Each structure stands twice: as structure tokens, then as C-alpha cells.
Amino acid sequence: MEPITIGIIGMVVFLFLILLGLPIAFTAFLVGFVGVYVLSGFETMTSFAGYMPFAVTFHYNWGVLPLFLLMGYFSYHAGITRALYDTAGKWVGHFPGGLAIATVFGGAGFAAASGSSLASAAIFGRVAVPEMLRAGYDPKLATGSVAASGTLAVMIPPSIILVIYGLLAQQSIAVLLIAGFIPGMLEAISYATMILVRCARKPSLGAAQPAVSWKQRFLSLKGTWGILVLVVLIIGGMFVGLFTPTEAGAVGAMGALLIALFTRKLTWATFKSSLLDTTRLCAMLFLIIAGMLIFMRFLALSGLTVAITDLIMGLPVGPTGTLVVVLLVGTVYGFFLSPIGVLMLIVPIFAPIMVTLGINPVVFGILVVRVTEIAMIIPPIGVCVYAVKSVVPDVPIEDIFKGALPFLIVDFINLAMLIAIPQIILFLPGLMP
């Protein structure tokens, strides 16, 4: 059997096992090991088994992942999440769909303190959905807005996915994180505008709440000082070159810890929980990355990656058309894979092609991360949808997916805008010293 045929069979088996519900990390390990064994023998397979997990975890730059995650958990226990939602509610709650808009802006704020979409979706599912349901909001809008706002953490720094892209594509993580700020905020504003228009046309989706006084609005800002400190520390520090991303993660985690201690909301139990949750999530991330690296090595040995590269390079559609094709491939992968899985399959194969075609690697990184963001609310995987479902069990999963559909449409419009106007992505990095 030809090696490339073995590679195609491996890819089909991989997707089939994912659809059966097997965890992506163990599926990638299994198919990758078997494929390498068939193509190169037992010795090569065992060599990969011993080397890849170490290769993923030993590098200094990977230390940014647990630090950003730890910062997110400390921020949550410091009460930042609730304060952001309450403050946003006081400022925009009197608009049609105001509580859903508050969820979006609260999610954007929490994204700047966590970098974890799953944590954001689960936390705001507990905080915001009950409030919206009590106010008579349509359950689809309530849950869909939470799932969509959770994806903002993929783009707004400090984004875990952007960090992984930077490490895979060997690009500056600081530049990528800064580049994601404007697209992320543009997305939040687009979400809010869509909610406002829909609820203004159909008030039964989400009625406006009674307005509060300007004094109450300004007093509510006191609860957001913690997130402002963290944003200045992390984004500002990286922007002016004061911190490397890993150093920014350490400063952010310490800052979140000090805020939690200052507000007297951190107990020994929540401190221990933050450490354990960070460890569990990091272990899962590193397993997925190690497994996917072995799987990608199998595809490379089979010649499938070279065949795909030649096919894409041969398309008579020009650089922008090729970029669109790659992003469509990533969107299709999103039907089956988690965001990290999409990233691991797209970046090693297609990032060199984009550089050859003259596509800025920072622009490609933001666009492909936006595709992974879309994958987080697209069926059947939709990890942010399932995160909301886990904390709001009374709302059917199909209703949450339906509620997320309008946000998906906004996502694709924003994606097209970024492709057409890449300067949106490159503006802030161009100002960095």
C-alpha cells in the first residue's frame, strides 16, 4: 500500500474516532503511533513516544500557558466576573437586549483577564443566564450570547490559542497578542450591535431593563479596577516591550492573586482549587498538543502533507483566494475538532504556504485563530456551547446552538472584513517599538 494511501486512511480513522466521542488527545496518539509504526517501524514509533511529550513541555515559552490560566482562575475568585457583568448591566441594561449586551462586554472584559474561552463560557453561564431568564429573555438569546461571548477569549489578549499559534509558527507572541486586540473588540461591538437591532425589532427576545441613575453607573466602576490593572500590566507591558509574554503571564497571575487577596475573596479552598484547575487544564492542553504533533508527524511521513501543499499551491485563485480556501478547510475541520485540533492541523501545513504567497504571518495567525473561534460555537463540537450546557442543564443543547447561529453570521462577516482590510490587524503591532 502506498504511504499516501495510509495517510488518507489514518486521517479518515482519526475523524471517525473523534465523531465517536473519543478524546482528541488519545485519538491523535493512537492513530499517530499506529501510522508511524506501519510506515517506519517500532523503533521510530517508540522514539516519538518518548520525545514528543518532553518536547511540548520543556520549552520556556510554553510556561505562558499555565500562567495565563492561573491568572484567569484567580480573577474569577477575586469577583472580577460578577463585577464586570453588573457594571456592564448598569451602563447598557436599559437598551433593548441590554443584559445580553452586558454579557458580551463582560465576556470581553473577562477575556482580557483569563485567555480561556471555556472558563469564560462556563462562568458567565452561571452568572448571566439566570439573570436573563429571570428578566424574561428568550433562552436561545440568553445562552447563545454567553456561548458567543466566551469565544472572545480566543482573540482578545491574553489568548491561549494565539500563544499556541505563535509557538507553532515561530512568530512573536507579543505581536500576535497585541494584533488580536482590535479584531476582538470589533467582534464584541458587532455582537452588541446585532443584539440591539434584533431586540429592538422584536422586544420579546430581550426587553430593556429599568435605567439606573448616572451616580449608580459611575459607582459601579469601582468593581472593575482589578481588570483595568491587569489590562495595563499585561497588554501595556507587552506593547511597550517591558515584558515578554511569559513574564507578562507571571505578572498577571501575581496581580490577579494580589487583587483577590486585597478584596478578601480568596480563601485557602479557592486558592487550592485555582492551582488544581490550572494543572488539570494544562495537562489536557499539553496532551492534545503532544498527540497532535505525533499525528502530524505520521501525516508528514505518509506524504499527505506534501500532497495537500502541492494541491493548494496549484490552485489558480491567487494569494487571497488561496487564503480563503485554507480558512474554509479550517472551518470544515471545526465541524469535527476542538480549536487546538484545528490549529494543529492547519498551521504546520499551511503557514509556510502563506509565507510563500506573501501573506503576513501575523495576519494569517489572526485569521486562522478567528476560524478556531468560529469552531467553538459551530455544531456538532461547539465546545463553548457544551460549556454553557454544562452549567445550564435545563436549556436543550439544540436551543443553545440555534441561539449561537446569529453570532456565527456576524463572525463570518467580521472574518471577511479582516481578509479585505488586513490593516485592522496590523495597526497596533505597527505602533510597537
C-alpha positions as CSV (number, residue, x, y, z in Angstrom):
1,M,0.0,0.0,0.0
2,E,1.3,3.5,-0.9
3,P,2.3,5.7,2.0
4,I,-0.1,8.5,0.9
5,T,-3.0,6.0,0.9
6,I,-2.0,5.0,4.5
7,G,-2.1,8.7,5.4
8,I,-5.6,9.2,3.9
9,I,-6.8,6.1,5.8
10,G,-5.3,7.5,9.0
11,M,-7.0,10.8,8.6
12,V,-10.4,9.2,8.0
13,V,-9.9,6.9,11.0
14,F,-8.9,9.9,13.1
15,L,-12.1,11.9,12.2
16,F,-14.2,8.8,12.6
17,L,-13.0,8.2,16.1
18,I,-13.4,11.8,17.0
19,L,-17.1,11.6,15.9
20,L,-17.5,8.5,18.1
21,G,-16.6,10.7,21.0
22,L,-13.1,9.6,21.8
23,P,-10.9,12.4,23.3
24,I,-8.8,14.1,20.7
25,A,-5.5,13.7,22.6
26,F,-5.8,9.9,22.8
27,T,-7.2,9.6,19.3
28,A,-4.2,11.5,17.9
29,F,-1.8,9.4,20.0
30,L,-3.4,6.1,18.9
31,V,-3.7,6.9,15.1
32,G,-0.3,8.6,15.1
33,F,1.5,5.8,16.8
34,V,-0.1,3.1,14.6
35,G,0.6,5.1,11.5
36,V,4.3,5.8,12.4
37,Y,4.7,2.0,13.2
38,V,3.2,1.0,9.8
39,L,5.4,3.4,7.9
40,S,8.6,3.4,9.8
41,G,8.7,0.6,12.3
42,F,8.6,0.0,16.0
43,E,11.8,1.8,16.9
44,T,10.8,5.1,15.3
45,M,7.4,4.8,17.0
46,T,8.9,4.4,20.5
47,S,11.3,7.2,19.8
48,F,8.4,9.6,19.1
49,A,6.6,8.3,22.2
50,G,9.5,9.2,24.4
51,Y,10.4,12.5,22.8
52,M,7.2,14.4,21.9
53,P,5.7,14.9,25.4
54,F,9.0,16.2,26.6
55,A,9.4,18.5,23.5
56,V,6.0,20.0,24.3
57,T,6.6,20.8,27.9
58,F,10.3,21.6,28.3
59,H,10.5,24.9,26.4
60,Y,10.4,28.1,28.4
61,N,7.8,29.8,26.1
62,W,5.2,27.1,26.9
63,G,5.3,28.4,30.5
64,V,3.0,31.2,29.4
65,L,0.0,28.8,29.2
66,P,-0.3,27.8,32.9
67,L,0.4,31.4,33.9
68,F,-2.4,32.9,31.9
69,L,-4.8,30.2,33.0
70,L,-3.8,30.7,36.7
71,M,-4.5,34.4,36.2
72,G,-8.0,33.6,34.9
73,Y,-8.9,31.4,37.9
74,F,-7.5,34.0,40.4
75,S,-9.5,36.7,38.6
76,Y,-12.7,34.7,38.8
77,H,-12.3,34.1,42.6
78,A,-11.5,37.8,43.0
79,G,-15.1,38.5,41.9
80,I,-14.0,40.2,38.7
81,T,-16.5,38.3,36.6
82,R,-19.5,39.3,38.6
83,A,-18.4,42.9,38.9
84,L,-17.8,43.2,35.1
85,Y,-21.3,41.9,34.4
86,D,-23.0,44.1,37.0
87,T,-21.2,47.2,35.7
88,A,-22.0,46.5,32.1
89,G,-25.6,45.8,33.0
90,K,-25.9,49.2,34.7
91,W,-24.5,51.0,31.7
92,V,-26.3,49.2,28.9
93,G,-29.1,47.3,30.6
94,H,-31.7,49.9,29.6
95,F,-31.2,49.2,25.9
96,P,-33.2,46.5,24.1
97,G,-31.3,43.3,24.8
98,G,-29.2,45.1,27.3
99,L,-28.5,42.2,29.6
100,A,-27.2,40.1,26.6
101,I,-25.1,43.1,25.5
102,A,-23.8,43.3,29.1
103,T,-22.9,39.7,28.8
104,V,-20.9,40.3,25.6
105,F,-18.9,43.3,27.1
106,G,-18.5,41.4,30.4
107,G,-17.1,38.5,28.4
108,A,-14.7,40.8,26.6
109,G,-13.5,42.2,29.9
110,F,-13.0,38.8,31.4
111,A,-11.2,37.6,28.2
112,A,-8.6,40.3,29.0
113,A,-8.1,38.6,32.4
114,S,-8.2,35.0,31.5
115,G,-7.4,33.9,27.9
116,S,-9.7,30.8,28.4
117,S,-12.9,30.6,26.4
118,L,-14.2,27.5,28.2
119,A,-13.7,29.2,31.6
120,S,-15.5,32.4,30.3
121,A,-18.4,30.5,28.8
122,A,-18.9,28.3,32.0
123,I,-18.6,31.2,34.4
124,F,-20.9,33.6,32.5
125,G,-23.3,30.7,32.1
126,R,-23.6,30.6,35.9
127,V,-23.7,34.4,36.3
128,A,-25.6,35.8,33.3
129,V,-28.1,33.2,32.1
130,P,-30.1,33.0,35.3
131,E,-30.3,36.8,35.3
132,M,-31.6,37.0,31.7
133,L,-34.1,34.2,32.2
134,R,-35.5,35.9,35.3
135,A,-35.9,39.1,33.2
136,G,-37.9,37.2,30.6
137,Y,-35.2,36.8,27.9
138,D,-35.6,34.2,25.2
139,P,-33.5,31.2,26.4
140,K,-31.9,30.9,22.9
141,L,-30.6,34.5,23.1
142,A,-29.5,34.2,26.7
143,T,-27.5,31.0,26.2
144,G,-26.3,31.9,22.7
145,S,-24.9,35.2,23.8
146,V,-23.0,33.5,26.6
147,A,-21.5,30.9,24.3
148,A,-20.5,33.5,21.7
149,S,-19.1,35.9,24.3
150,G,-16.9,33.1,25.6
151,T,-15.2,32.8,22.2
152,L,-13.9,36.4,22.6
153,A,-11.1,35.0,24.9
154,V,-9.7,33.3,21.8
155,M,-8.9,36.7,20.2
156,I,-8.6,39.3,23.0
157,P,-5.2,39.1,24.7
158,P,-4.0,37.2,26.6
159,S,-5.3,34.5,24.2
160,I,-4.2,30.9,24.9
161,I,-4.8,30.0,21.2
162,L,-2.8,32.9,19.9
163,V,0.1,31.8,22.1
164,I,-0.1,28.3,20.7
165,Y,-0.2,29.6,17.1
166,G,2.9,31.8,17.9
167,L,4.8,28.8,19.2
168,L,3.8,26.6,16.3
169,A,4.5,29.2,13.6
170,Q,7.6,30.6,15.4
171,Q,6.1,34.1,15.4
172,S,6.4,36.8,18.1
173,I,3.7,36.0,20.8
174,A,3.7,39.6,22.0
175,V,3.0,40.9,18.5
176,L,0.2,38.4,18.0
177,L,-1.4,39.2,21.3
178,I,-1.4,42.9,20.5
179,A,-2.7,42.2,17.0
180,G,-5.7,40.4,18.4
181,F,-7.0,43.4,20.4
182,I,-8.7,45.4,17.8
183,P,-10.3,42.4,16.0
184,G,-11.5,41.1,19.3
185,M,-13.1,44.4,20.4
186,L,-14.6,44.8,16.9
187,E,-16.2,41.4,17.3
188,A,-17.6,42.4,20.7
189,I,-19.1,45.6,19.3
190,S,-20.5,43.7,16.3
191,Y,-22.2,41.2,18.6
192,A,-23.7,44.0,20.7
193,T,-25.0,45.8,17.6
194,M,-26.6,42.7,16.3
195,I,-28.3,42.0,19.7
196,L,-29.5,45.6,19.9
197,V,-31.0,45.5,16.4
198,R,-32.7,42.2,16.9
199,C,-34.2,43.1,20.2
200,A,-35.3,46.5,19.0
201,R,-37.2,44.8,16.2
202,K,-38.5,42.0,18.4
203,P,-38.7,43.1,22.1
204,S,-39.9,39.7,23.2
205,L,-36.3,38.4,22.7
206,G,-34.9,40.6,25.4
207,A,-36.8,43.6,26.8
208,A,-35.0,46.7,28.1
209,Q,-34.5,46.9,31.8
210,P,-35.2,50.0,34.0
211,A,-32.5,52.6,33.7
212,V,-30.4,53.4,36.8
213,S,-29.0,56.8,37.8
214,W,-25.7,58.1,36.5
215,K,-24.4,58.0,40.0
216,Q,-25.1,54.3,40.2
217,R,-23.3,53.8,36.9
218,F,-20.2,55.6,38.0
219,L,-20.2,53.9,41.4
220,S,-20.3,50.5,39.7
221,L,-17.0,51.3,38.0
222,K,-15.2,50.7,41.4
223,G,-15.7,47.0,40.9
224,T,-13.8,47.0,37.6
225,W,-10.5,48.5,38.9
226,G,-9.0,45.0,39.1
227,I,-9.4,44.2,35.4
228,L,-8.1,47.7,34.5
229,V,-4.9,47.0,36.5
230,L,-4.5,43.6,34.8
231,V,-5.0,45.0,31.3
232,V,-2.5,47.8,31.9
233,L,0.0,45.3,33.3
234,I,-0.3,42.7,30.6
235,I,-1.2,44.4,27.4
236,G,0.6,47.7,28.2
237,G,3.7,45.9,29.4
238,M,4.0,43.8,26.2
239,F,3.1,46.8,24.0
240,V,6.0,48.9,25.3
241,G,8.4,45.9,25.4
242,L,8.6,45.9,29.2
243,F,7.6,42.2,29.5
244,T,8.0,39.1,27.4
245,P,4.7,37.2,27.1
246,T,5.9,34.7,29.7
247,E,6.9,37.5,32.1
248,A,3.5,39.2,31.4
249,G,1.8,35.9,32.4
250,A,3.7,35.8,35.6
251,V,3.0,39.4,36.4
252,G,-0.7,38.9,35.5
253,A,-1.0,35.8,37.7
254,M,0.6,37.6,40.6
255,G,-1.5,40.7,40.0
256,A,-4.7,38.7,40.0
257,L,-3.6,36.9,43.2
258,L,-2.9,40.2,44.9
259,I,-6.3,41.6,43.8
260,A,-8.1,38.5,45.2
261,L,-6.2,38.9,48.5
262,F,-6.9,42.6,48.6
263,T,-10.6,42.2,48.1
264,R,-10.6,39.4,50.7
265,K,-12.3,37.0,48.3
266,L,-9.6,34.4,48.1
267,T,-9.8,31.5,50.6
268,W,-7.4,28.6,51.0
269,A,-10.0,26.4,49.3
270,T,-10.3,28.6,46.3
271,F,-6.5,29.1,46.1
272,K,-6.1,25.3,46.1
273,S,-8.9,25.0,43.5
274,S,-7.2,27.5,41.2
275,L,-4.0,25.6,41.3
276,L,-5.6,22.2,40.7
277,D,-7.9,23.5,37.9
278,T,-4.9,25.1,36.2
279,T,-2.9,21.9,36.5
280,R,-5.8,19.8,35.1
281,L,-6.4,22.1,32.1
282,C,-2.7,22.4,31.3
283,A,-2.3,18.6,31.4
284,M,-5.2,18.4,28.9
285,L,-3.7,21.0,26.6
286,F,-0.2,19.5,26.6
287,L,-1.7,16.0,26.0
288,I,-3.6,17.4,23.0
289,I,-0.6,19.2,21.6
290,A,1.7,16.3,22.0
291,G,-0.8,13.9,20.5
292,M,-1.4,16.1,17.5
293,L,2.3,16.6,16.9
294,I,2.7,12.8,16.7
295,F,-0.3,12.6,14.4
296,M,1.1,15.4,12.2
297,R,4.5,13.5,12.1
298,F,2.6,10.5,10.8
299,L,0.9,12.6,8.1
300,A,4.3,14.0,7.1
301,L,5.8,10.6,6.8
302,S,3.0,9.4,4.6
303,G,3.5,12.3,2.2
304,L,-0.1,13.5,2.7
305,T,1.0,17.0,3.9
306,V,3.2,17.5,0.8
307,A,0.3,16.4,-1.4
308,I,-2.0,18.8,0.2
309,T,0.6,21.6,-0.1
310,D,1.1,20.9,-3.8
311,L,-2.7,20.9,-4.3
312,I,-3.3,24.2,-2.6
313,M,-0.3,25.9,-4.2
314,G,-1.6,24.7,-7.6
315,L,-5.0,26.4,-7.3
316,P,-5.4,29.2,-9.9
317,V,-7.0,31.6,-7.4
318,G,-4.2,33.9,-6.3
319,P,-2.9,34.5,-2.8
320,T,-6.1,35.9,-1.3
321,G,-8.1,33.1,-2.9
322,T,-5.7,30.5,-1.5
323,L,-6.0,32.1,1.9
324,V,-9.8,31.8,1.7
325,V,-9.6,28.2,0.7
326,V,-7.3,27.4,3.7
327,L,-9.7,29.2,6.0
328,L,-12.6,27.2,4.6
329,V,-10.6,24.0,5.2
330,G,-10.1,25.1,8.8
331,T,-13.9,25.8,9.1
332,V,-14.6,22.3,7.9
333,Y,-12.1,20.9,10.4
334,G,-14.0,22.8,13.1
335,F,-17.1,20.6,12.5
336,F,-15.1,17.7,14.0
337,L,-12.2,19.1,16.1
338,S,-11.6,21.3,19.1
339,P,-9.9,24.7,18.4
340,I,-6.5,23.3,19.3
341,G,-7.0,20.4,17.0
342,V,-7.9,22.8,14.1
343,L,-4.9,24.8,14.8
344,M,-2.6,21.8,15.0
345,L,-3.8,20.6,11.6
346,I,-3.8,24.0,9.8
347,V,-0.6,25.7,11.0
348,P,2.2,23.2,10.3
349,I,0.8,22.5,6.8
350,F,-0.4,25.9,5.6
351,A,1.6,28.6,7.4
352,P,4.7,28.0,5.2
353,I,2.4,28.2,2.1
354,M,1.0,31.6,3.3
355,V,4.5,33.0,3.8
356,T,5.5,31.8,0.3
357,L,2.4,33.6,-1.2
358,G,3.3,36.8,0.6
359,I,0.6,36.7,3.3
360,N,1.7,38.3,6.5
361,P,2.1,35.5,9.1
362,V,0.6,37.7,11.8
363,V,-2.5,38.3,9.6
364,F,-2.7,34.6,8.8
365,G,-2.5,33.9,12.5
366,I,-5.3,36.2,13.5
367,L,-7.5,34.8,10.7
368,V,-6.9,31.2,11.5
369,V,-7.5,31.8,15.1
370,R,-10.7,33.5,14.2
371,V,-11.6,30.3,12.4
372,T,-10.9,28.3,15.5
373,E,-13.1,30.8,17.4
374,I,-16.0,30.1,15.0
375,A,-15.4,26.3,15.6
376,M,-16.2,26.9,19.3
377,I,-19.9,27.6,18.6
378,I,-20.4,25.5,15.4
379,P,-22.1,22.1,15.6
380,P,-21.5,19.3,16.3
381,I,-18.4,20.0,18.5
382,G,-19.1,23.6,19.7
383,V,-17.1,23.4,22.9
384,C,-18.4,26.7,24.2
385,V,-22.0,25.6,23.6
386,Y,-21.3,22.5,25.6
387,A,-19.6,24.5,28.4
388,V,-22.8,26.6,28.7
389,K,-25.0,23.4,28.6
390,S,-22.9,22.0,31.5
391,V,-24.0,24.9,33.8
392,V,-27.5,25.5,32.3
393,P,-28.8,21.9,32.0
394,D,-32.5,23.0,31.6
395,V,-31.9,24.6,28.2
396,P,-31.8,22.0,25.3
397,I,-28.4,21.8,23.5
398,E,-30.2,22.4,20.2
399,D,-31.6,25.7,21.5
400,I,-28.1,26.9,22.5
401,F,-26.8,26.1,19.0
402,K,-29.8,28.0,17.5
403,G,-29.1,30.9,19.8
404,A,-25.5,31.0,18.7
405,L,-26.4,31.0,14.9
406,P,-26.8,34.8,14.6
407,F,-23.4,35.2,16.2
408,L,-21.9,32.8,13.7
409,I,-23.2,35.0,10.9
410,V,-21.6,38.0,12.5
411,D,-18.3,36.0,12.8
412,F,-18.2,35.3,9.1
413,I,-18.9,38.9,8.2
414,N,-16.1,40.0,10.5
415,L,-13.8,37.4,9.0
416,A,-14.5,38.7,5.5
417,M,-13.8,42.3,6.8
418,L,-10.4,41.2,8.2
419,I,-9.4,39.5,4.9
420,A,-10.4,42.6,2.9
421,I,-8.7,45.0,5.3
422,P,-5.7,43.4,7.0
423,Q,-4.6,46.8,8.3
424,I,-7.2,46.3,11.1
425,I,-4.9,43.5,12.3
426,L,-1.6,45.2,11.7
427,F,-2.4,48.7,13.1
428,L,-1.5,48.2,16.7
429,P,1.6,46.0,16.0
430,G,2.8,48.7,13.7
431,L,2.9,51.1,16.7
432,M,5.0,48.8,18.9
433,P,8.6,49.9,19.5
